[in-house]
Amino acid sequence: MAETKREVERKYESDESRLPDLTGVAGVAAVLDKGVAHLDATYYDTADERLAASSVTLRRRTGGSDAGWHLKFPVAPGVRDEIQAPLSDTLPGDLAGLVRSRVRDGELLPVVRLRSDRDVRHLVDADGRLLAEVSADAVRADRLTAGGGEAQWTEIEVELADGGDPAFLDKVEKRLRKAGVRPSASASKLARALAETAPHQQRTSAPAGKPVTAGDHVLAYVRAQRDALVELDPAVRRDAEDSVHSMRVATRRLRSTFKSYGELLDRTVTDPVGDELKWLAGELGLDRDREVLTERLTAALDEVPATLVRGPVAERLHTWASAEHGGARGRLIGVLDSRRYLALLDTLDALIADPPLKKAAGKKPHKKIAKAVTRDFRKVAGLVERAVELEPGTDRDVAIHEARKKTKRARYAAEAARPALGKPAKDLVKTMKALQNLLGEHQDSVMARQALRELSAVAHAAGENTFTYGLLHEREEQRAVRVETELPGFWDGIKDAAAGLIFR
């Protein structure tokens, strides 16, 4: 079974092979010599080094206290999540799944072998508690692919103890700098090994340049959302908080962008991709929608006085919420392992590498991008004004829901436009988000009432008192009424401000 550990560390270079004296570090009562460990690690990647390009490392290591398979994902500079699995001859299936969005159909090959003699010291406080582990690593790197070379170096690594204060690392660094030690130019041993053992003819591709044309700006946004999908995939597999919602939003942003900027990107190419993104969003939403509804209904039930709670309402709500979660999790992992999903990622890569740009994409960004944003805003205006004019009921509910969907699209179009249009686009993002939240409150009420009717019917069939379901239904209906009452004035305020937000 894989285990996850948050790793907070810093790496340094020194002209000396030994660790400097660290007894003077503030808060350190003793420096304990833990001896020398001999580590032997083989790092795996695809032939085109897709994991390394994402700063992800996968290795099989022997020696030391944590021998086994290690998979590391970047979190922030100097911070990584390390997922560990027991030592085995082949890559464990759960780790293979966590790199699938990057590897896809590619083969994982041994690319570098690192052998290190690690001289370890523990920095402890007056109570003997570990503050940090400091090591001096004498490293030998051997490229395992054709044409590669070898390299040797010594580095110092300082890893914060679990639950430690990151500020302590600043104190250690201050002492190291006084001893002539300098921060490492490489983010990791693997990064340095790949750079120093690469075949001479191997070149690193140049990073994407600063956006210039309208098409450049839109493609930059598309690329960012593609990257988000790939990076969120492992988090969804690990059931990390908010990961499913975030991945779903990335799919919606991509699909909306293809529609909003159809004058720049050929929709005969992007529409089929949009259909696949809609499928993926739907799969991601099956469990997420019920999760959101459960949170809303649970909070609403908590507000009901105990004297008005009749029957096992909380228990039935819990059963309803958890009935499909386990199965839904397994189904979602199946989606992420499916050929259809992996093909979608490949298609997005191909679209970015060879974008279906129309003639207008080569124009200067302000006019073309502003036109798309303005068009989306006007669609929102038409839908909101129609909803306001309708009588309360199903037709108004549907109209408000449609307005909410178009509001999201206008918001995402404005997000893509921000680098090109600046503050007006930023202000429109804020305005559309506020409108989206208001309209979303109404839609959530509609869905909550539907769920309460279903729960009430099941409770009634079981012979339970359904009074509380009716009470909650009435409260949800009043929430919707408040939104409908507030909407006309809210929209008038948006229209008054729109003169400064719409782009000519």
Secondary structure, DSSP 8 states (H G I E B T S, - for coil): --EEEEEEEEEEE-SSSS----TTSTT--EEEEEEEEEEEEEEEE-TT-HHHHTT-EEEEEESSTT-EEEEEEEEETTEEEEEEE---SS--HHHHHHTHHHHTT---EEEEEEEEEEEEEEEE-TT--EEEEEEEEEEEEEE-STT--EEEEEEEEEEE-TT--THHHHHHHHHHHHTT-EE-SSSSHHHHHHHHHS-TT-----------SHHHHHHHHHHHHHHHHHHHHHHHHTT-TTHHHHHHHHHHHHHHHHHHTTTTB-HHHHHHHHHHHHHHHHHHHHHHHHHHHHHHHHHHHHTS-GGG--SSHHHHHHHHHHTTHHHHHHHHHHHHTSHHHHHHHHHHHHHHHS--B-GGGGS-HHHHHHHHHHHHHHHHHHHHHHHHHS-TTHHHHHHHHHHHHHHHHHHHHHHHHHHHH-HHHHHHHHHHHHHHHHHHHHHHHHHHHHHHHHHHHHHHHTT---HHHHHHHHHHHHHHHHHHHHHHHHHHHHHHHHTTTS--
